[in-house]
Structure formats: C-alpha cells, structure tokens
Amino acid sequence: MKKLVFATNNNHKLVEARALLPQYQILSLADIGCFEELPEDQDTLAGNAQQKAEYVFRKFGVDCFADDTGLEVDALGGRPGVYSARYAGPLRSASDNMNKLLEELRGHTDRKAAFKTVIALYLGGALTCFEGAVQGQITDSLKGASGFGYDPVFQPLGYQHTFGQMTEVEKNRLSHRGRALEKMAFFFSEA
C-alpha cells in the first residue's frame, strides 16, 4: 500500500482523508516525527497549502499533501477566507470563530457562503494542486455537534441540515475537502 503523508496537525482532517482514500496509507505528521507547527503565512488558500506541503517534502523527503480551507461569506466580502481558522484570534477556537461570524452576520439577510479547499500534493518532487468547493449559507445559530470548525453553522445548498448535523459519511460525500480529495484520488488513478 502506497504511503502518503498528510501535512496537518488536525486529526479530524486525517480521519476524513483516510476515509476518502482507503487505497493509501495516510500518515500523520507525528508518524514521520514532525512535531513542529508548519508555516502558514501566505495570503491565499493555495499559497498556504503549497507552503505546508513543500516544507514537509523538503525537510523530510516524503511524498505528501497539505490543504488549506476557508469559509467565504458574501456579506462579509469573502471573510473569513484564508483566516478562517484564526478568525477570532490566535487561539484557533472553533466556538469563538463561529460566535464572531454569527455576530457579524446579525441582521444580514444575505447569508450566502462557500467552503473552499485547496490541496497541494508533492509527489516525486512535482507539485499538483486540487480544489474543491461547496456552496451554501450560514445559519443564524449553531445546529448539530458533528464535524469541526464551522460545520454547525454551514448549511450546504439544497440540504436542510448543516454539516454539523450530518453523519461523517454524508458530509464527506459533498464537502469541499471531500471534493478536492476525490480529484486527487482521480489523479492517482490516471497516473
């Protein structure tokens, strides 16, 4: 089974990737002895994903991929975007981030939003990127306790439930990260 390192410290993302890429042994950063915080100081999702993947590839010499995800809200001019994980401050609290978002949207009728993920894959030294997106809206309160991040406030277009109310299988089938991972899996199948 081919080994591939997912350059993330987020266990939720590891679980998603392992479920969507069962034909690969997805290793964590800890599995390769990487315990440092990865650099992530670019101003785009693609830039951050590439920076993290390149860092792991160069330092550890392993095939790897990294992602960056952002929630873009129309009424907020695309915020929080690339700053989604740290929207309410450096502590990276999902609860604080969601509360700040809901407060900023109070009184707004336009609650359209999109979750976007960019995956950067370093395979044999070559870089390839994959993007996934899902359209939806921000609810006016938290709904559900599943998932992570903004899942309890994001309701995908055409669905009556938030990501936070869906099972892992339901969410993975239509999520932004799931779509990007599917593109990466297709790339592998064509290679």
N, C-alpha and C positions, 0 to 999 in steps of 0.2 A: 504494500500500500504506500503510495507516494506521501511524503511528509511535506507539510507546508505550515509555516509559522504565521499566525495572525498577530500582527504587531498592535496589540491592545492590552490594556490592563482591566478591561471591562468584562467581567465574567458573563454578563447577560449576552453580550455580543458573541462571545465564544460559543455559548450554547446554541445561539441562532445559526452560526456558521457551521457548527458540527452537524446540526440537524439538516441543513440545506446542502451540505457537501459530504454525504456519508461515504463516498468513494475515496476520500482523502483522510489522512490522519492529521487533523488540525492541532498544531501545538501552540501552547501559550508562550508568552514571553518568559514566564518562570521556568518552563520546560527547557529553555535554552540558556538559563542563567542570567537573564536580563531583568534586573530589578529596579532600574532607574526610570525616571519619568522621561518619556520620549519628547523630543522637541515638537512644538506645535504652535508656531508663531507666524504663520502665513495669514494672508487676508482673504483666502478663498478655501473652499472645501477641498478642491483638487490640490491646491498647494500644501495644505496640511497633510492630506493622505500621502502625497508623494514624499514629503519631508520625513514622515514617520517610517514609511517603508524603506526609503533609501538609507536612513540611519541604521536600521536593523540589518539590512543587506550588507552595508559597508562594514559595520562593526563585527557582525557575527558570521558573515559569509554564507547565509542561508537563503533559500527561496522563501519569500514572504509576501504578505499583503497587509495593507493598512487601510482603514477607512476614516472618513470624516463625514459627519452628518449634521445637517442644520434644518431647523424649522423656520420657514419663511412665511411671515404673516403679511398679507397685502396691506391691511390698515396701518401697519407699523413700518411701512416702507421696506419690507423684507427682513426686518429684525424678528427674532434674534439672530438668525442666519448662522454665520460661521462662529458666533459667540454663544451659541445655544447652551453648551454645557456650563458656561460660566456667566450666564446672563444676569443672575442676581448677585454675583461676586465670586471671589476666588475659591470659596468652599465647595463649589460644584454640587449644591444641594438641589435635587430634583424638585422637592417640595417648594423651596424658596423660588426657584426658576418659574414653576407653574403659577405660584401666587403672584409674582411680579407680572407675568404675562396676563393673567386674568384681570389684575388691577388696571393695567394699561389699556385693556380692551373694554373696560366697563363703559357702557353707553354706546359702543360701536355696533352698528348693525351689520357691517361688512366684516365677517369673521373668516373669510377665505384664507386658506393656508396650504402650504405644500411642505412635505417632508422630503428632503433630498439627501442622497448618499453618493459619495464618490469613493470608489475602491481603486487603490494603486497597487498593482502587482509587479513585483520584481521576480522574474523567472529567468534563471541563467544570465542575469545581468541586464536583461531587457525589461523596459518599463511598458506596461499596458494599463490603461485606465478604463473603468466601467462605471456607469452612472445609473442610478435608479431613483425614481420619484413617485410619489403618490399625492394626489390632490385631496383636499378635504376642508374641514373647518374646525375652528376652535370652539369648544362648548363653553357655556357660561359657568360651569362648575366641574369639579373632578367627578369622573364616573368610572368606577372599576378600580381594582387594585392589582391587576396583572401587568406584565411588561415592566418598563422602566422609562426614565426620562419623562417626556411629555405625553406618554401614551394615554393617561387618564383624561386628557383634555383634547386629544386629536381624534376626530371622527372622520374616517375616510369617506369620500364621495360615494353615494349610493348605498351606504350602510347606516343602520340605526344605532350602532354601538361604537364606542371609542375603542382604540387599540387596547386600552386598559380593561375593557370588558370582554375581550376576545380571548380564546384559548391561544396558546403558543402556535399551534398548527394553523389556526385561522389567520392570525396576524402574519406569520411568515409567508403565507401564500400570497399576500398582497402588499406587504410592506416595502418601503423604499430600499432597505438593506437587502431584503429578500430578492427584489428585482435586480439589484446590482450583482448579488451573488449568483443568481441564475445566469446572467450574462457572462460572468466569469466561468461558471461551470460549462456553458456552451463553448466558450473559447477553448477550454481544456479538451472538450470532446472533439473539436475540429483540428486540434494540434496533432 
